[in-house]
């Protein structure tokens, strides 16, 4: 899938480009979806002053949590329907952006019920997103994730794609260390999974390669909170998101959702734990390659991933994620049992496994989860 054109806005000069964008769109009323931390950010102060400064009315919606539930989307839709809005704006990480996408997607669905809505009737209303983390790349994907009755629901629609993105690198300076680490691990996971996906294209591979090169060139400065690293890190996460928008995620993400909800660890952290065991397994089982381009292609891809990570061999590259988890104090282990391992391996979203270049069975997943839980 080729990326459609999005308008990119910058936060320079007191958000002058945002003012111009709203003026050009004739916006008088905004539905603003955001997290609790927005008030501490420059962009939060911008929206708080918008009505007095420009006469643009802003209605706030923040009644959702990380890993947002469908019930939160329903509340947002009901509030959205209470008035006519010219634009939806999302400020936050992946959760805020996913909620905003679903509000737009289901805003006109009838009837509005407590049951998950499979049919989509997207509102013809512009969506502007302001990512405040560098990880999910949700600002440039056609996907959203919400939870219904405790189970992950993947929502896919081109109508989810935002019309415009505002990049404000200063938002990264206030992130807690764990959020920064887990979000960046999500971006790395997006890049490597898109790289090896059976759906990869020349364009997606280029996005993935550039994302990894930028991340590994700037990660140390980023964790020292060096401002010069913020813009490239934010751009790298966006590149990884654009790659995933083309290819979709693979087994690493399919495995991570249950791990995240079951053990209360962040999504990106869980994805990295899964890919840390998945990468070496696949390298050791090239004979099970299911990519139609064959083993030779997959070997080249694994070597290209290694090169983007500044490694000489694919074998060295398989050590990178475990090393990062250790370096960033994100090692993980948990008590396990045959019942728990069966529960985890049977909960994997099977369509994502079809995107994986090496065949995986429930028995293999059982063994990979066992390695993860044993640390």
C-alpha positions, 0 to 999 in steps of 0.5 A, a space after each residue: 500500500 502506498 502512503 497517501 499524502 498528509 500535511 505536516 505542520 511544525 510547532 515553530 514560531 508559536 504554532 503559526 502553521 497550526 493557526 494558518 491550517 485552522 484558518 484555511 479550513 474555516 475551523 470554528 469548533 474543535 473536538 479535542 481528544 487528549 491525555 491527562 498530561 496535555 496541560 503540561 505541554 506547550 501544545 496544551 497551552 496553545 489549545 487552552 488559549 485558542 478560544 480567547 485568542 482566535 474565537 475557536 471553541 474547543 471541546 475536550 474529551 479525555 475519558 479513556 485509559 491506556 489500552 483504551 476500551 470500546 466503552 471509552 470510544 462510545 462515550 467519545 462518540 456520544 459527546 461528539 454527536 452532541 454538537 457539530 464540529 469542524 475538526 477532530 484533533 488528537 494530542 497524545 500517544 497511541 491511545 489518544 490517537 486510536 480513540 480519535 480515529 475510532 470516534 471518526 470512524 464510528 461517529 455515524 454508525 447506526 445503531 450505536 450499541 454496547 456491542 462492538 461495531 464492525 461496520 464503519 461509517 466514517 465522519 467526513 471531518 478532518 483529523 489532525 493528530 499531535 503525537 507526544 511520544 516517539 513510538 507508535 507511529 499511529 499518526 501515519 497508519 490506517 490502524 487503531 487498537 481498542 479493547 472489547 470485553 478484555 480482548 484486543 480489536 484491530 480496526 483497519 480503515 483508510 478513513 483512520 488516516 489523519 489528514 494532518 500531523 503536527 510534530 512538536 519535538 518538545 513534547 518528548 522532554 517531559 516523558 517519564 523514562 519508562 514511557 520513552 524506553 517502551 515507546 522507542 522499543 515499539 518503533 524499533 519493533 515496527 521497523 524490524 517487523 516491517 523489514 521482514 514482513 512478507 508484505 514488504 516493498 522497496 518503499 517500506 524497506 527504505 522506511 524501516 532502514 532509515 528508521 533504525 539508522 536514525 534511532 541507533 544514531 540518536 538513542 543515547 542522546 535521547 535518553 540523556 534528554 538532549 534536545 537535538 535528538 528529539 526531532 530525529 527520534 520523532 521522525 524515526 518513529 514516524 518512518 517506522 509507522 509509515 512502514 507498518 502502514 504498508 506491511 502490517 505487523 508480524 508475529 512479534 506484535 501478534 504475541 505481545 498484546 496478551 503479554 502486555 495485558 496479562 503482566 501490566 507491561 507497556 506495549 512496546 516493552 512487550 513487543 521487544 520481549 517477543 521480537 528478542 526471542 523471535 528474531 534468533 528463532 527465525 534465523 535458525 529456522 530459515 528452512 521454514 521460510 514462507 515468504 514467496 521470495 524465498 530463503 535467499 531474500 530473507 537472508 538478505 533482509 536479515 543482513 539489511 536489518 543487521 546493517 541498519 543496526 550497525 552490526 556485521 552479521 544477522 547473528 550479531 543483530 539478534 543480540 541487539 534487543 536483548 542487550 537494549 532490554 538489559 541496558 535500559 533495565 527492562 529485563 522481564 521474568 514471571 512465574 509460569 505454568 503449562 496452563 499459562 503458556 497454553 493460554 498465551 500461545 492460543 491467544 495469538 492473533 492468527 492473521 498477523 502470523 500470516 505476515 511472518 516470514 517464518 512459519 510458526 505453530 502453537 507449539 513453537 509459540 509455546 516455546 517462545 513464550 517460555 523463553 520470555 517468561 523465564 527471562 
